[in-house]
């Protein structure tokens, strides 16, 4: 049986060194893109995207905010969200640049995900997800992957006999995935996606990019068969690495519009009409966390921090739902 430790980067010797140049390249391209967008003044303010509480009533999270980018906690639904978002035209245009453009985010992202060390861990995670789904699907069924990129998730399900479909906004990614999976469409969910209904929808590192997450999840529910499953992964705002880094965290960035912890994710999916089947965390980032000053790590972990921080193990974070990613299965009621 696969365990989260099987695909945890913190446990792979040499992984950080092997990936350093890829992450630096991606960060540089993202920062350059954001600088251009800030200069173009393409941001617009908003209220809570879940319960519509006015932003003026929300708590500003100072440690996670910058002069041009504010994170707020809604006093109603407790969601953490960005005060500012891109206008809809800008949001769509960000995905349209060709992968062949050496200065594009898709090109840097493709290089990162295509590297052998990253691909091995990603494949391990996909295999683990499929293992978690196995009790609910004794036989292969039909599935939709939203934000399917170049089709790695679709590959893993298709080889196991599933009927697969996907939707992907980046044209080059969609075209590459479609060479192997004709059911892939280029565009945005829900308007450009196959209709279904599906037994399973997978949504990995997408929901945090969505301006109106409640409506988005409700649209997913409508594409599922009664009893169908949503498999969902998002960054975990409660992750000690995110908490210790604050506004410097790679998670806290324009383009990420909502920030989920276990409680807010369960509450949001319930509002959208889902029942929580299971919720867990994985990907510890423990080596990155322990690179910070011990006093900062202790303050973040709180009273359960061991006397010797070197004794911390990924499982110590996982079972407390403090992994870098949250992963859950959510069912549409019969």
Rosetta blueprint (number, residue, H / E / L):
1 X L
2 X L
3 X L
4 X H
5 X H
6 X H
7 X H
8 X L
9 X H
10 X H
11 X H
12 X L
13 X L
14 X L
15 X H
16 X H
17 X H
18 X H
19 X H
20 X H
21 X H
22 X H
23 X H
24 X H
25 X H
26 X H
27 X H
28 X H
29 X H
30 X H
31 X H
32 X H
33 X H
34 X H
35 X H
36 X H
37 X H
38 X H
39 X H
40 X H
41 X L
42 X L
43 X E
44 X E
45 X E
46 X L
47 X L
48 X L
49 X L
50 X L
51 X L
52 X L
53 X L
54 X L
55 X H
56 X H
57 X H
58 X L
59 X E
60 X E
61 X L
62 X H
63 X H
64 X H
65 X L
66 X E
67 X L
68 X L
69 X E
70 X L
71 X E
72 X E
73 X E
74 X L
75 X L
76 X L
77 X L
78 X L
79 X L
80 X E
81 X E
82 X E
83 X L
84 X E
85 X E
86 X E
87 X L
88 X H
89 X H
90 X H
91 X H
92 X H
93 X H
94 X L
95 X L
96 X L
97 X L
98 X L
99 X L
100 X L
101 X L
102 X L
103 X L
104 X L
105 X H
106 X H
107 X H
108 X H
109 X H
110 X H
111 X H
112 X H
113 X H
114 X H
115 X L
116 X H
117 X H
118 X H
119 X H
120 X H
121 X H
122 X H
123 X H
124 X H
125 X H
126 X H
127 X H
128 X H
129 X H
130 X H
131 X H
132 X H
133 X H
134 X H
135 X H
136 X H
137 X L
138 X L
139 X L
140 X L
141 X L
142 X E
143 X E
144 X E
145 X E
146 X E
147 X L
148 X L
149 X L
150 X L
151 X L
152 X H
153 X H
154 X H
155 X H
156 X H
157 X H
158 X H
159 X L
160 X L
161 X L
162 X L
163 X E
164 X E
165 X E
166 X E
167 X E
168 X E
169 X L
170 X L
171 X H
172 X H
173 X H
174 X H
175 X H
176 X H
177 X H
178 X H
179 X L
180 X L
181 X L
182 X L
183 X L
184 X E
185 X E
186 X E
187 X L
188 X L
189 X L
190 X L
191 X L
192 X L
193 X L
194 X L
195 X L
196 X L
197 X L
198 X E
199 X E
200 X E
201 X E
202 X E
203 X E
204 X E
205 X L
206 X L
207 X H
208 X H
209 X H
210 X L
211 X L
212 X L
213 X H
214 X H
215 X H
216 X H
217 X H
218 X H
219 X H
220 X H
221 X H
222 X H
223 X H
224 X E
225 X E
226 X E
227 X E
228 X E
229 X E
230 X E
231 X E
232 X E
233 X E
234 X E
235 X E
236 X E
237 X L
238 X L
239 X L
240 X H
241 X H
242 X H
243 X H
244 X H
245 X H
246 X H
247 X H
248 X H
249 X L
250 X L
251 X L
252 X L
253 X L
254 X L
255 X L
256 X L
257 X L
258 X E
259 X E
260 X E
261 X L
262 X H
263 X H
264 X H
265 X H
266 X H
267 X H
268 X H
269 X H
270 X H
271 X H
272 X L
273 X L
274 X E
275 X E
276 X E
277 X E
278 X E
279 X E
280 X E
281 X E
282 X E
283 X L
284 X L
285 X L
286 X H
287 X H
288 X H
289 X H
290 X H
291 X L
292 X L
293 X L
294 X H
295 X H
296 X H
297 X H
298 X H
299 X H
300 X H
301 X H
302 X H
303 X H
304 X H
305 X L
306 X L
307 X L
308 X L
309 X H
310 X H
311 X H
312 X L
313 X L
314 X H
315 X H
316 X H
317 X H
318 X H
319 X L
320 X L
321 X L
322 X L
323 X L
324 X L
325 X E
326 X E
327 X E
328 X E
329 X E
330 X E
331 X E
332 X E
333 X L
334 X L
